[in-house]
Amino acid sequence: MTRFLSFLLLAACALPAFGGSSIFLVARADMPDPNFRDAVILLVRPDSGPPVGVIVNRPTPIPIGGFFPEIDNIVRGDEKVHIGGPVQRQAVIFLFKADAKPEEAEEVLEGVYMASNRKLLHDILSGERKVDGLRVFLGYAGWGPEQLEDEIERGDWHVARSEARAIFDKPAGGLWPELHARASLVPVRYVPR
């Protein structure tokens, strides 16, 4: 078992009603890395490879239609692009709520899916695929082997139970303070086996 999987199992034991294939990482109050200062990351458990996630509380002022000219005429003006992280900022990843799992997506929370398929995004934005919520991200957060575990051991991150309402229903500006207050009460540490 990798150190990361051991960590997630420890985090799962520390959190009530932990479920799904994701958790929130909540940056410590004085995070030195500006890429992650006041960040809340939806961290996805990979089947293999290093951990990845998207920062869920970094909207930009850029409307989705302004970034994707091919779909500009079908996008509502209030939907904004979010910064998902400092890795591959040209990569487009999106989260959405739906009644059923599309083939091109992975379920990361009950009823919440993650994908990077541009045709699926076009179908959602055009209304061909019905969804209850949508967040579009440029880039993602990623770590090298054992890097995240080292950051957690150093105290850079707290862990919180991931939930759809925090991603889709809460204002981005209030998400970090709320989750930081809750998550900092749960001690998380890596214990080698």
N, C-alpha and C positions, 0 to 999 in steps of 0.2 A: 504494500500500500504506500502511495507517495505521501510526502509530508503534507501536500495540499489536501489530499483526501482525508488524511488524519485530522487536519485542522477543521475541515468542514464538518466532520463527524463530531468534533468537540463543540463546535459552534451550534450544531443541531441539538446537542444535549443541553446546552445552556439556554436555548430559546424555547419558550412554550409554543406549541402548535407549529413548529417548523415543518414546512413541507415544500413541495415543488422542487425545481431544479435550480433555484437561485436564492441568493441572500443579498441584503444591502450591506455595503461597506460604507461606513460613515467616517469622514476624515476627522482627525483630532483637531482641537480648537486652534492650535498653532502650527498647522501643517506647513513644513518648510517649502515643499514643492508647489509653486504657483499653479501648476496644471491641476492640482487636486485640492487646493485651499477651499474649504467649505463645500466640498463635493460629497454627493451621495451617489454611489455607484451600484447599479444592479449588476451583481457578479453572477455569472452563469457557470454552473459546473460543467466543465467539458468532459466528454467521454475519454479523451486523451489529450495530451498537450498541456500547455500552460493555461492558467486562468485568464478569462477575458470578461469585459463588462462594458457598460455605457454609463456615462454620467447623466443622471436623470434630471438634474436641477440646473442645467446651463442653457436656457433658451437664448437664441440670438434675436435681433430685431428683423432678421431676414425672413420674409414669407416663403413658404415652400414653393409657391409658384414662381417667385423671383429667382430661385436657385435652379429649378428644373424647367427651362423654357418650353420643352415639349409638352408640359402639362399645365402651363400657366393659365390657360383658359378654363380649366376644370377644377381649380383649387380655390377654396374659400380663403379670403384675405387674412383671417385671424390665425391660421395655422402657421407656426414658425418652425424653422430648422433649429435643432439643438446641437451643441457641441458634445459629441459622445466621448471624446478623449483625444490625447495627443498622438495616437498611433494611426497612421494611414488616414489623414483627414479628408482624403478624396473618397474614402469608402462610405457607402450609404447603408445604414442599418436602421431598421424601424421596428417598433413595438406596436402591437395593436390588440384590442380585445375583440373576440369573435365567438360565435356560438359553436363553431366547429373548426378543427385544425385543418388549415390548407396544407396540401402536400409540400409546398415550398417553404414551410415555416417549422420552427421548433417551439414546443410549449415550454415556457420558462416559469410560469405561474398558472394556476388553474384559470383557464380561459384567456390567458395572455400569451401571445406568440411573438417570436423574434424572427426576422427574415432580412435578407439583403437582395432579394430578387426584384429587379426593376419593373418587370412586367406585373408582378403582384402589386407593387406600390402603385403603378399606373391604374390597375384595375380597382384598387381601393379608392384612390383619389377621384377616379371618374365615376364612382358609384356602382361599378359592375360587381364588386365584392362589398358586401355590407359589413361594417365594423362599428363598434361602439366607442372606440377611442383610438387615437393614432399619435405617435411621437416618432419623428424622423430625426436621425442623428448622423452627423458627419464625423467619422473617425470613431475610435474606441479606446478603451483602456486595456493595456496588456502588460504582462510581467514576464521576465525571464525565469528560468528554472530557480525555484526557491526564493526568488526576489520578494514575492508577496508575503511569504511566511516570515522572512526577515523583517519586513516592514511592520507586520503585526506584532512580532516579538518586541520590536522597538517601541511599540505603542502608537504608531501612526494611524491605525485604523481601529474602529469599533465595529461590531457586527450587530445588525438588526434584522428582524424578520421582514422579508420582502412582501409587499402588498400592492395590489393593483391600484387602489384608491390613492396611494401616495404618488404613483407615477402619473395618473390621468386626472385626478380630481383636485389635488392640492396645488396652491400657487407655488411656483418654483422657489421664490424668495423665502418662503417660510418653511420649506422642507428640511433644510440642514439644521436649523436651530431646534426644531421639534424632534427630529430623529437623533440628533446629537445628545439632547437631554435624556432621551430614553436609552440610547445605546451605551452611553458612558456609564450607566449603572450596571451593565452586564460585563464582568471581567472576562476577557478572552485571552488565552495564552496557548502557545504550542507546547505540547508535552510529547517528547520523543518516545516511541514505543520500543 
